[in-house]
């Protein structure tokens, strides 16, 4: 890895990440650049965040690239949540910035508290076991190589790091509002869990790591039998019904990812719907993205109802 693009929002987490990478860049022979996306959600505060991050970068001699977007408008157009729209636009910007600056990876400031919040959010939304797997420190994604150096750190440790070094990160007031699922998990659910377990974040992170290992094993098993079950762009029902239910779900997820390009839009309900079609010899089921799973003559294929 030669050059890394650091995603910096201006908050304590990303400022700590940038400062730590600056301090260790010579040891690892890294060239660093900073990227900031202004979501347009907080008026002047958002503009001040962008100015702060640019100033922070310039003062440290780092290459800086910034952009902005109308998240609320994009969310309305795509009929998705503001949170999902913000993430989509931000990561598309980071991908483009990585390519523009010829960076090998994108570094994000996800930490242990983020990990715990993500697990709880996915659990409440009905994720499969693979969906409860921990974020990894390195992930090859559609946006490029993502690295997450801070996953072992608690948020309070990063805040203390900034305080001890007289850094003055920006404060996002929306982190303390109760109108987003993740914020409610952070402000209400995790504190409530402390009445049952004094260290819920650490416990959830351990669980997520085990889930990730088990998901890797299941993926490896599914990969071995995939060619026998999926032929010529379809799932062969006669082969599929002989599999263990856990492997069936992994095969369906991999099949959907192969057809749609990604499995991120397909949750447990969709995967289970396809599984029931195959097990009960049903005609088909509707899926996201205008897709439909259809079973004909013992083979399940995916069609697009708009074409």
C-alpha positions as CSV (number, residue, x, y, z in Angstrom):
1,X,0.0,0.0,0.0
2,X,1.5,3.3,-1.2
3,X,-1.1,6.1,-0.9
4,X,-4.1,6.2,1.4
5,X,-7.1,8.5,1.2
6,X,-8.5,9.3,4.7
7,X,-12.2,10.0,5.0
8,X,-12.5,12.9,7.5
9,X,-15.8,14.3,8.7
10,X,-14.2,16.6,11.2
11,X,-15.5,14.7,14.2
12,X,-13.3,13.3,17.0
13,X,-13.1,9.8,15.4
14,X,-11.9,10.9,12.0
15,X,-9.6,13.6,13.3
16,X,-8.0,11.0,15.6
17,X,-7.6,8.6,12.7
18,X,-5.9,11.3,10.5
19,X,-3.6,12.4,13.3
20,X,-2.6,8.8,14.1
21,X,-1.9,8.1,10.4
22,X,0.1,11.3,10.1
23,X,2.3,10.2,13.1
24,X,2.9,6.8,11.7
25,X,3.2,7.5,7.9
26,X,7.0,7.5,7.9
27,X,7.2,4.2,9.7
28,X,4.9,2.6,7.1
29,X,6.1,4.6,4.1
30,X,2.7,6.0,3.4
31,X,1.6,9.0,1.4
32,X,-1.7,10.5,2.7
33,X,-4.6,12.5,1.4
34,X,-7.8,13.7,3.0
35,X,-11.3,13.6,1.6
36,X,-14.4,15.3,3.0
37,X,-18.0,15.1,1.8
38,X,-20.4,17.9,2.8
39,X,-23.9,16.4,3.0
40,X,-25.8,19.6,3.2
41,X,-27.9,18.4,6.1
42,X,-26.9,20.9,8.8
43,X,-26.8,24.3,7.1
44,X,-23.9,26.5,8.1
45,X,-22.5,23.9,10.5
46,X,-21.9,21.5,7.5
47,X,-20.1,24.3,5.7
48,X,-18.0,25.0,8.7
49,X,-17.1,21.3,9.0
50,X,-15.8,21.3,5.4
51,X,-13.8,24.5,6.0
52,X,-12.4,23.0,9.3
53,X,-11.3,19.7,7.6
54,X,-9.7,21.6,4.7
55,X,-7.7,23.9,7.1
56,X,-6.7,20.8,9.2
57,X,-5.4,19.1,6.0
58,X,-3.5,22.2,4.6
59,X,-1.9,22.9,8.0
60,X,-0.4,19.4,7.9
61,X,0.6,19.4,4.3
62,X,-1.9,16.9,3.2
63,X,-3.6,16.8,-0.2
64,X,-7.3,17.7,0.2
65,X,-10.3,17.0,-1.9
66,X,-13.9,17.9,-1.0
67,X,-17.3,17.8,-2.5
68,X,-21.0,18.3,-1.5
69,X,-24.4,16.8,-2.4
70,X,-28.1,17.3,-1.7
71,X,-28.7,14.2,0.4
72,X,-32.4,15.0,1.1
73,X,-33.2,15.4,-2.6
74,X,-31.3,12.2,-3.5
75,X,-33.2,10.3,-0.7
76,X,-36.6,11.5,-2.0
77,X,-35.7,10.6,-5.6
78,X,-34.5,7.1,-4.7
79,X,-37.2,6.5,-2.0
80,X,-34.5,5.6,0.6
81,X,-33.8,6.9,4.1
82,X,-31.7,10.1,4.5
83,X,-29.1,7.9,6.3
84,X,-28.8,5.5,3.4
85,X,-28.7,8.4,0.9
86,X,-25.9,10.1,2.8
87,X,-23.8,6.9,2.9
88,X,-24.4,6.2,-0.8
89,X,-23.3,9.7,-1.9
90,X,-20.4,9.8,0.5
91,X,-18.9,6.5,-0.6
92,X,-19.4,7.2,-4.3
93,X,-17.5,10.5,-3.7
94,X,-14.8,8.6,-1.8
95,X,-14.5,6.1,-4.7
96,X,-14.1,8.9,-7.3
97,X,-11.6,10.8,-5.0
98,X,-9.6,7.6,-4.6
99,X,-9.3,7.2,-8.3
100,X,-8.6,10.9,-9.0
101,X,-5.8,11.0,-6.4
102,X,-4.5,7.6,-7.4
103,X,-4.8,6.2,-3.9
104,X,-4.6,2.5,-3.1
105,X,-7.1,2.5,-0.2
106,X,-9.7,4.5,1.7
107,X,-9.3,4.7,5.4
108,X,-12.4,5.2,7.5
109,X,-12.7,5.9,11.3
110,X,-15.1,3.1,12.3
111,X,-14.5,2.1,15.9
112,X,-15.7,-0.5,18.4
113,X,-18.8,1.5,19.3
114,X,-19.8,1.7,15.6
115,X,-19.3,-2.1,15.4
116,X,-21.7,-2.7,18.3
117,X,-24.3,-0.2,16.9
118,X,-24.2,-1.8,13.5
119,X,-24.7,-5.3,14.9
120,X,-27.7,-4.2,17.0
121,X,-29.2,-2.3,14.0
122,X,-28.9,-5.3,11.7
123,X,-30.3,-7.6,14.4
124,X,-33.3,-5.4,14.8
125,X,-33.8,-5.4,11.0
126,X,-33.8,-9.2,10.8
127,X,-30.3,-9.8,9.3
128,X,-29.1,-13.3,8.5
129,X,-26.2,-14.7,10.5
130,X,-23.7,-13.5,7.9
131,X,-25.2,-10.0,8.3
132,X,-24.2,-10.1,12.0
133,X,-20.6,-10.6,11.1
134,X,-18.1,-7.9,12.2
135,X,-16.8,-5.2,10.0
136,X,-13.3,-6.3,8.9
137,X,-10.1,-4.2,9.2
138,X,-9.7,-4.6,5.4
139,X,-12.5,-5.1,2.8
140,X,-12.3,-5.2,-0.9
141,X,-15.5,-3.3,-1.9
142,X,-17.1,-1.8,-5.0
143,X,-15.5,1.5,-3.9
144,X,-12.0,0.0,-3.6
145,X,-10.0,-1.3,-0.7
146,X,-11.4,0.0,2.6
147,X,-9.3,-0.1,5.7
148,X,-10.6,0.5,9.2
149,X,-7.6,0.9,11.6
150,X,-9.6,1.9,14.6
151,X,-11.9,-1.1,15.1
152,X,-10.3,-2.1,18.3
153,X,-10.7,1.4,19.9
154,X,-13.6,2.7,21.9
155,X,-15.0,6.1,20.9
156,X,-14.1,7.5,24.3
157,X,-10.5,6.6,23.7
158,X,-10.5,8.6,20.5
159,X,-12.1,11.6,22.2
160,X,-9.4,11.4,25.0
161,X,-6.7,11.2,22.3
162,X,-7.9,14.4,20.7
163,X,-8.2,16.1,24.1
164,X,-4.7,15.1,25.2
165,X,-3.2,16.5,22.0
166,X,-5.2,19.8,22.0
167,X,-7.1,18.9,18.9
168,X,-10.5,20.5,18.6
169,X,-12.7,18.3,16.5
170,X,-16.1,19.4,15.3
171,X,-19.3,18.3,17.1
172,X,-22.2,17.0,15.1
173,X,-25.3,17.9,17.0
174,X,-27.4,15.4,15.0
175,X,-25.5,12.6,16.8
176,X,-27.6,13.4,19.8
177,X,-31.0,13.5,18.1
178,X,-33.4,10.6,18.4
179,X,-34.7,10.7,14.8
180,X,-32.4,8.1,13.4
181,X,-32.3,4.4,14.2
182,X,-28.5,4.4,14.9
183,X,-28.7,7.4,17.2
184,X,-31.5,5.8,19.2
185,X,-29.4,2.6,19.5
186,X,-26.4,4.8,20.7
187,X,-28.4,7.0,23.1
188,X,-31.1,4.6,24.4
189,X,-30.5,0.9,23.7
190,X,-26.8,0.6,24.5
191,X,-27.1,2.4,27.8
192,X,-30.1,0.2,28.7
193,X,-28.1,-2.9,27.9
194,X,-25.5,-1.8,30.5
195,X,-28.1,-2.7,33.2
196,X,-27.7,-6.4,32.0
197,X,-24.1,-6.3,31.0
198,X,-21.5,-3.7,32.1
199,X,-19.6,-4.0,28.8
200,X,-22.2,-4.5,26.0
201,X,-19.9,-3.0,23.3
202,X,-17.1,-5.4,24.0
203,X,-19.5,-8.3,24.2
204,X,-21.2,-7.4,20.9
205,X,-17.8,-7.0,19.2
206,X,-16.7,-10.4,20.3
207,X,-19.9,-11.9,19.1
208,X,-19.5,-10.2,15.7
209,X,-15.9,-11.5,15.3
210,X,-17.1,-15.1,15.9
211,X,-20.0,-14.5,13.5
212,X,-17.5,-13.3,10.9
213,X,-15.4,-16.4,11.3
214,X,-18.5,-18.7,11.0
215,X,-19.7,-16.7,8.0
216,X,-16.3,-17.2,6.3
217,X,-16.5,-20.9,6.9
218,X,-20.1,-21.1,5.5
219,X,-19.0,-19.1,2.4
220,X,-16.2,-21.5,1.8
221,X,-18.5,-24.5,2.1
222,X,-21.0,-22.9,-0.3
223,X,-18.3,-22.0,-2.8
224,X,-17.4,-25.7,-3.1
225,X,-20.9,-26.9,-4.0
226,X,-22.0,-23.7,-5.9
227,X,-21.0,-25.1,-9.4
228,X,-23.2,-28.2,-8.8
229,X,-26.2,-26.2,-7.6
230,X,-26.0,-23.2,-9.9
231,X,-25.8,-24.0,-13.6
232,X,-26.3,-21.8,-16.6
233,X,-27.5,-18.8,-14.5
234,X,-30.1,-20.8,-12.6
235,X,-30.4,-22.7,-9.3
236,X,-31.2,-26.4,-9.9
237,X,-34.0,-27.3,-7.5
238,X,-33.1,-31.0,-7.3
239,X,-29.6,-30.2,-6.0
240,X,-30.7,-27.3,-3.8
241,X,-33.3,-29.2,-1.7
242,X,-30.6,-31.7,-0.5
243,X,-28.6,-28.9,1.2
244,X,-28.6,-27.9,4.8
245,X,-30.8,-24.8,5.4
246,X,-27.8,-22.7,6.4
247,X,-26.0,-23.5,3.2
248,X,-29.2,-22.9,1.2
249,X,-29.3,-19.3,2.4
250,X,-25.7,-18.7,1.6
251,X,-26.1,-20.2,-1.9
252,X,-29.1,-17.9,-2.5
253,X,-27.2,-14.9,-1.3
254,X,-24.3,-15.6,-3.5
255,X,-26.6,-16.3,-6.5
256,X,-28.4,-13.0,-6.0
257,X,-25.1,-11.2,-5.7
258,X,-24.0,-12.8,-8.9
259,X,-27.1,-11.8,-10.8
260,X,-27.7,-8.3,-9.3
261,X,-24.0,-7.3,-8.9
262,X,-24.4,-7.0,-5.1
263,X,-26.4,-8.7,-2.3
264,X,-26.7,-5.6,-0.1
265,X,-30.4,-5.0,-1.1
266,X,-31.5,-8.5,-0.2
267,X,-32.3,-9.1,3.4
268,X,-33.4,-12.2,5.3
269,X,-37.0,-11.8,4.1
270,X,-36.0,-11.9,0.5
271,X,-33.6,-14.8,0.8
272,X,-36.2,-16.8,2.8
273,X,-38.8,-16.0,0.1
274,X,-36.5,-17.5,-2.6
275,X,-35.8,-20.5,-0.4
276,X,-39.5,-21.1,0.1
277,X,-40.1,-21.0,-3.6
278,X,-37.5,-23.7,-4.1
279,X,-38.5,-25.9,-1.2
280,X,-42.2,-25.7,-1.9
281,X,-42.0,-25.7,-5.7
282,X,-43.8,-22.4,-6.0
283,X,-44.0,-20.2,-9.1
284,X,-41.9,-17.3,-7.8
285,X,-41.5,-14.2,-5.6
286,X,-40.9,-10.5,-6.0
287,X,-37.5,-9.0,-5.1
288,X,-36.0,-5.5,-4.8
289,X,-34.6,-3.7,-7.8
290,X,-37.6,-4.7,-9.9
291,X,-36.4,-8.3,-9.9
292,X,-38.4,-11.5,-9.6
293,X,-37.3,-15.1,-8.8
294,X,-39.1,-17.6,-11.0
295,X,-39.1,-21.4,-10.8
296,X,-39.8,-23.2,-14.1
297,X,-39.0,-26.8,-15.0
298,X,-37.0,-27.3,-11.9
299,X,-34.7,-24.3,-12.3
300,X,-34.9,-20.9,-10.5
301,X,-33.9,-17.8,-12.5
302,X,-34.0,-14.1,-11.8
303,X,-35.9,-11.9,-14.2
304,X,-36.4,-8.1,-14.4
305,X,-40.1,-7.2,-14.6
306,X,-39.2,-3.9,-16.2
307,X,-37.7,-5.5,-19.3
